């Protein structure tokens, strides 16, 4: 699940390789004709409604869009998802169409979707895909505003605008509650959020962290913290770099459950840096679960959990 939030250099490299491979395929005469010949007939047309278009065969090319569709009650319309779309559990029963960076377009076409939802950074050559008969809508999830707008856009597209309006309002209200409670706590602790590292021996040699301007930087701020990392996006830090930052709070964000075993395992590495303020004051935490890495509707749950760790200000909403 960490592909959604890998560091900029790694993500850029993967995207460049993928773009070359996909471009070579799409612009290959043979490949293009093979896919075109698969289209026995146009994708089924969607029915218009008062609130938008009632698409009935949707392929989702990102975990965040899959979660948005389910949150809006549209799970029964989904016919295909990526290999990384695992929430809610029902999503695991949907047809898999490949990885985030390399979806299987032939498989998608065989599903005859009337709507494909995708993120711009994962899908290139939109015009070529449109010529293959795919109706593609791009949405963003790089910020909280993007996620909220995605809820509204998908709701409008799929004829459930009122449900989207309600979900968005509930999310904003939850954020407002957190803001009020964390504001009462006073000082914003300086937070270092680690989003990827090797656990165990030399586990702190290369730590990928949530930097300035990243999605998680925004979540930390909403939870009443201040990001201790001034570098942009998701940079890699060494143990020496972390010591120079000396955060008040350290939080490992992991896709696995943040149970007692995870707390003990991840926390053991930080004990190798006893001079850190967070270590001295027992403010090293683990926040676990797939939702902590996916910029979808459950981001508000992450804010609540972060606020609870920082100030005891969250509502402790269970997944």
N, C-alpha and C positions, 0 to 999 in steps of 0.2 A: 504493500500500500504506500510505501514511501515514494513511489514514482511521482505522485502528485506534488510532492514538496522536496524534491532533490535539490542539491545546490545548483547554482546558476551554470557553473562550468560543466558539470556533468549533464544537466538537462539540455544545455545548448548542444553539446556533442552528440547526445542521443538523437535530438531533433534533427540535426544536420544529416546524420547517417540515414535516419528514417526518411527524410525528405528526398534524399538522393534515390533511395531504393523505391519509394513510392512513385517518384517522378519518372524513373526509368520504366517502371511497370505501366503506368498510365499512358505515357507517351509512346510506348511500344505498340506498333500497329497490330501485332498478333494479340498481345494482351488485351488491348482495347476491344478488338473485334470479338474475342472470346467472351468477354464480359457482356458486350452489347448483345451478342447472340443469345445470352441467357435470358434476356428480357423478352419473353414470349408475348407479353402484353404490358401496358403501362401499369405502374403501381396503382392500387385501388384509390379512387378519389375519396376525399374526406367530405363529410356532410357539414354544411354550414349551420351554426347555431347563433342565437342572439348574442352570446358571449364570445364567440370566436369560431374555430373550426374543430369539429369533433373527430380528431384523428383516432383511428382504431387499431393501427398496427405501427407501433413505435419502437425504434431501435435506439438505445441509449449508449453513447460511446464514452461515458465517464461515470465513476461511482457517484459523484455529486449530482449529476442529472438524474441518475437512477433513483437516488434517495428523494430528490425533489418530486419526481413523478409519483412515487409511493406516498409521500407526505400529502400530496393533493388527491389521493384516492384513485390514481390512474394505473395502478399496478396491473389490472386485468387487460390493459391495452398494450402492455410491453411484450414484444415478441423476441427481442434480442438485447443482450447486454455484454459488457466486456468481461474478461476473465477475472477482473478485480472488483466486480460489483457483487458484494456479499451481504448487503444490508438493504432492506430487512431480509430475514432468512428466506422468504419466498423468492427473492431475486436469484438465489442459487439454483432454482429450478428452471430458470429461463434459458433459452438457447444462447450459448456462448459464441461470440463473434470475433474473439481474439484479444490481444493485448491493447493497452492504451495507445502505444505508439505505433503498433502494427495491426490494426483491425483487419479482418478478412473481408474484403469488399465483395468477393464472389459469394461468400456465405450471407452477407447482408442482403445482397440482391435476391438470393434465393428465398429470403423471408418475405419479400415483396412489401416492405414497409411503406406507409404513406407519410411518415415523418422520421427523420434521423436527427437526434439531438447530439451536438458535439461541442467540444471546446476548441477554439481557434488554434491553440498551440499543439493540438494533437492531430489535426486534420489539415492536410495541404491539398492543393489542387481542387478546390471546391467546384470550380466551373466544369472541370472534367467529370467530376462525380455527378454533377447535375445533368450533364449530357448523357450519362449512363442511366438516367431516369430516377435518381435519388433526390427526394425533397429534403434538403439539409437546412437546419436552423442552428446558427452558432450562438452560444451563450457564454458569458464570462463568469469566473468565480475567483478572481484575484483579490477581491476585497469584500468586506461585509456588504457594502452597497451593491456590488455585483451579485452576491448571493440573493439579496432581497429582490433585486430587479429580475433575477432569473425566476424566482417564484412567481412574480407577477407576469412575466413574459410567457412562461409555460402555461400558467393558468389561462391567459388570454388565448394562446394558440389552441389549447385543447378544450375550450368551451367551459372551463370551470373557474372563471374570473372571480366569482364570489368566494369560493373556497380559498383561492390564492390570497385574496384581500384579507380574509380572516386569519390565515396562517401568518401572513406578514405582520398584521397588527399584533397578534399574540407574541411573535418573536420580538418586536420592538418593545412591547410592554415588559417582557422578561428582562431585556437589556436595561430598560429604565429602572427597574427594581434593583438590579445589580449596581447600577451607577449610584443610586441613592445610598445604598448600604455601604458600598466601598468608600464613598466620599466621606461618610461619617467616621471612617477609620483613620482619616488624616493622611500621614505621609505615605507616599507611594514607594514601596520597596523596589530596589533594582533587581531585575529578574534576568537570569540566564536560562533560556529554554533550549535544551539539547534535543535535536530531532533525528539524530542518527549517529551511531558510533559502535565500535566493537566492544563488547562487554568482556571483562576479564583482563588478562594480561595485556598491557599497553592499551587498555581501553580508553585512556584519556590522551593518547598521542594524536588522534585525529577525531575531533568532535565537530559534527555539523550542527550549527546553532541557528536559531531564528533571528535574523538580523533586521535592521531598520527597513521599513517599507514592505516587509513581508506580511502575509496574511496573519501569521501568528503574532507578529509585532502589534497588529491592530487588536487582536484578542487580548493580549496582555494589557494593553491600555484600557480596553473596555472593562477588564476585571479589576482595575485599580492599581496596576503595577506600572513600572517604568522599565523599558527594555534596557538592559545593561550593555547590549551589543550595539555599537554604532555603525558597524559595517553593513552594507546593503544585502538584501535578499537572504540567502542561506549559506553563509561562509563557513569555512572550516577553521577551527582554532586548535592550537596545541595546548598542552597543559600550562606552558609558560604564558601563553596569551590569556588564558582564563585567569591565571593568578594576577596578571596585570589588571584585568577588569574587576576582579574581586567582588562578585555579586552578593547581594543580601540573601537572595533565594536562588536555588538551582532546581530546575524541574526537568526530568527526563520525560519526553513525550514518546510513547511507544505504542505500536499497534496491538501488542498483546495485553491481556488483562493486567492491571496494576495491582496484583495481589501481594500478599506478604512476601512470597518467594521472590517476586520481581523487585520489590522494594529492597530486600536484602542483597540481591545480586547486583542491581544497579548502584545501590548506595555504597557497596564495598569499594568500588573504584574511587569514589570521591574521597574516601578516607585517606587515600594516598596523598591528598593535598590538605593536610590538617590546618594550614594557615589561612585557608579561605574563610571569610566571615560566615558564609552559609553553612560550612561544615562545623565550625566552632559553635554556632548557635542552633545546630540541629534543624536547619531549614533546607534540607535536601529532600526532594519529593519525587515520586513517580506518578505520572498521569497516564493511565493505560486504556486501550480500546481503539478499535479502528476509527471511531468517530473523531478522535483527536487530530487525525491527519487528513480528514476529508473536508474540504470547504463547501459543505452542503448545509441543508436546513438544521442539522444537529450542531452547528457551530455554537449556537447559543448555550447548549449544554456544556460545551468546553469552557465558555466564558464563566458560567456558574461554578464549574469545578475549579477553575483557576482562582476565582474570587474567594472560594472557600479555603483554598490553600494559602492565599495571601492574607486574607482578613477575617476568615470565618463569615464571609458576607454572602455566600451563595445559598441557593435553595436546596442543593443536594439532589437534584433531579436524577433519578436513575435512568439508565439507558432503556 
